[in-house]
């Protein structure tokens, strides 16, 4: 079996760390809203990968996290005047309902929550700080990217070009505009926070995935996957902090799926051009949606239209009848 490895930009034979076993981490949703069709593509793509590996005899350990603490979640909770945990519970429950509707192999999926791994995140940051790779500025802890070897190796971005293009605020407390937050200081009493050596605060998004992958799969994993928009900065920053903390390769294979577009523009919540899976499953069989997303090679963009869904429904019915 060959996998296209984003890190090397080549198709490579899949050679797992342990013979007959596959360790897979897929970046999961930030649970502040229902997932849309674009969000469902990585869910379906990597569920299909997992099912194939199981089919050919692999023992697969599959982790897909829930980001259940984030600015978007906090803002949503403020808007609705409810605890942030009410927001995350509602949308985790909805995600799981949608997952079963899409026939994802949920019984074989580990779903860690960021808020359940805070202690491990604090320990991770302490290691980086002790190594002189992380620095604390008044309760905000940042990762110094100049200490990371080959930063940019996944996205193939040049640090000097990135630095030149970055907006530099004179009052910015970071040493480098590209340094990213590992731990965020609490802004006010209304914001969810945890005790730490740097004061009350919460973890940064990039930190969460590195720590959950380490906790449930180990220092080095076989496959790390997600949408192509996560290559930079999310996955790039995961590599930097994980490899600096653990002194080991973080992931041997990186897989990224293409976008789902609407009228050839990326489907996203920020653009408002999205259709939620929750709504679609009320009228469309989840297997039809899976089949539609399988009609295009997973790394290429796919255009979402009513006609495309209708054609997928017709073609799936034809295959079943045959």
QUIQUI-V856562 format. One record per helix or strand of 2 or more residues. SS is the DSSP state (a for helix, b for strand). FROM is the first residue (numbers start at 1). LEN is the number of residues. If there is no record, write none. Layout:
BEGIN
<<SS & FROM & LEN> <SS & FROM & LEN>>
END
This chain:
BEGIN
<<b & 2 & 4> <b & 10 & 4> <b & 21 & 6> <a & 37 & 19> <b & 59 & 6> <b & 66 & 2> <a & 71 & 10> <a & 84 & 18> <a & 106 & 3> <b & 109 & 2> <a & 114 & 3> <a & 118 & 13> <b & 134 & 4> <b & 140 & 4> <a & 145 & 3> <a & 159 & 7> <b & 180 & 6> <b & 201 & 3> <a & 205 & 13> <b & 221 & 7> <a & 228 & 19> <b & 251 & 7> <b & 260 & 3> <b & 265 & 2> <a & 277 & 4> <a & 286 & 8> <b & 302 & 2> <a & 306 & 16>>
END
